[in-house]
Amino acid sequence: MTPDILDKLFEVAVSARENAYAPYSKFKVGAAILSETGEIYAGTNVEEAAYICTHAEQNAIGNMITAEGAHKIKAVLVVGGEEGDAMLVTPCGHCRQWIREHGDPSTEIYVAGPEGVRKSFTLGELLPHDFGPDNLK
């Protein structure tokens, strides 16, 4: 991953986090994904009163599919935390499965704080012994 692309992913995720709709949990998350076509898509978490939530990673994947169809994800960057604060958060288990559906074990996952990227993983590290589309063939 080039530093320029990583900087752009960070910028997009931070901007998305600012638009999070999290009036109940106050936990705002922004995500940016890089598709195999080189496009970057943003997503933010959206809550509602019944506590059914759409996560930032899910929204970013949906935005990618809406714009260009289902393509592989090369990288994901996530920034999140309580309103007014940021902490290092990785994609939750449910989001890891969404990423697996559109990525593979080598998909890069970056976790950022306010100052930038702090940690990186592969999806295989975060979701070992995964279940994906190949299991259904």
C-alpha positions in Angstrom: 0.0 0.0 0.0 1.5 3.3 -1.0 1.6 6.1 1.6 -0.5 8.4 -0.6 -3.3 5.8 -0.9 -3.2 5.1 2.8 -3.4 8.9 3.6 -6.4 9.1 1.3 -8.1 6.2 2.9 -7.5 7.8 6.3 -8.9 11.2 5.1 -12.1 9.5 3.7 -12.7 7.4 6.9 -12.2 10.4 9.2 -14.6 12.5 7.1 -17.2 9.6 7.1 -16.9 9.3 10.9 -17.9 13.0 11.3 -21.2 12.2 9.5 -22.0 9.1 11.7 -25.6 9.0 13.0 -25.0 7.5 16.5 -27.4 9.4 18.8 -27.9 6.3 21.1 -24.4 4.8 21.5 -22.5 7.9 20.8 -19.9 5.5 19.2 -19.0 6.9 15.8 -17.2 4.9 13.1 -15.9 5.8 9.7 -14.6 3.3 7.2 -13.0 3.6 3.8 -12.5 0.7 1.4 -10.2 0.4 -1.6 -11.7 -1.7 -4.3 -9.6 -3.8 -6.8 -10.5 -1.1 -9.4 -8.6 1.5 -7.3 -11.7 3.4 -6.2 -12.2 4.4 -2.6 -15.6 4.2 -0.9 -16.7 5.7 2.4 -19.2 4.4 5.0 -20.4 5.4 8.4 -22.4 3.8 11.1 -26.2 4.6 11.2 -28.3 3.8 14.3 -32.0 3.9 14.9 -34.3 3.7 17.9 -34.8 0.0 17.8 -31.0 -0.5 18.1 -30.7 -2.1 14.7 -27.5 -0.6 13.3 -25.8 -0.5 10.0 -22.0 -0.5 10.4 -19.6 1.7 8.6 -17.9 -1.1 6.8 -21.2 -2.4 5.6 -22.2 1.0 4.3 -18.8 1.3 2.5 -19.3 -2.1 0.8 -22.8 -1.1 -0.2 -21.6 2.1 -1.7 -18.9 0.2 -3.7 -21.5 -2.3 -5.0 -23.9 0.5 -5.8 -21.3 2.4 -7.8 -19.4 -0.4 -9.6 -20.9 -3.7 -8.8 -19.4 -6.4 -6.7 -15.6 -6.2 -6.9 -12.9 -7.5 -4.6 -11.8 -5.3 -1.7 -8.1 -4.7 -1.5 -8.0 -2.7 1.8 -10.2 -1.4 4.6 -9.4 1.5 7.0 -11.5 2.0 10.1 -11.5 4.8 12.6 -13.9 5.0 15.5 -14.7 5.7 19.1 -17.1 7.6 21.3 -18.2 11.0 20.2 -15.5 13.6 20.7 -12.9 10.8 21.2 -11.3 8.2 19.0 -9.8 4.9 19.8 -8.4 1.9 17.9 -11.2 -0.3 16.7 -11.1 -3.3 14.4 -14.1 -4.4 12.3 -16.5 -6.4 14.4 -17.0 -10.1 13.7 -20.1 -9.4 11.5 -18.2 -6.8 9.5 -15.2 -9.2 9.1 -17.6 -11.6 7.5 -18.9 -8.9 5.1 -15.3 -8.0 4.2 -14.6 -11.7 3.6 -17.5 -12.0 1.2 -15.9 -9.3 -1.0 -12.3 -9.8 -0.1 -10.0 -12.7 0.8 -7.7 -13.6 3.7 -5.0 -11.3 2.2 -7.3 -8.2 2.3 -5.5 -5.5 4.3 -7.2 -4.0 7.4 -5.8 -0.7 8.8 -6.9 0.6 12.2 -6.4 4.3 12.8 -6.6 6.8 15.6 -6.8 10.6 15.3 -3.1 10.9 14.3 -3.3 8.3 11.6 -2.8 4.5 11.0 -1.6 2.7 14.1 -2.0 -1.0 13.3 -2.4 -3.2 10.2 -3.6 -6.7 9.9 -4.7 -9.1 7.1 -8.3 -10.3 7.2 -6.9 -13.8 7.7 -5.3 -12.6 10.9 -8.6 -11.2 12.2 -10.8 -13.9 10.8 -8.9 -17.2 10.9 -10.5 -20.4 9.7 -13.0 -18.2 7.7 -16.1 -19.3 5.9 -16.5 -17.7 2.5 -18.0 -18.1 -1.0 -15.6 -20.9 -1.8 -17.1 -23.0 0.9 -20.4 -23.1 -0.9 -19.1 -24.5 -4.2 
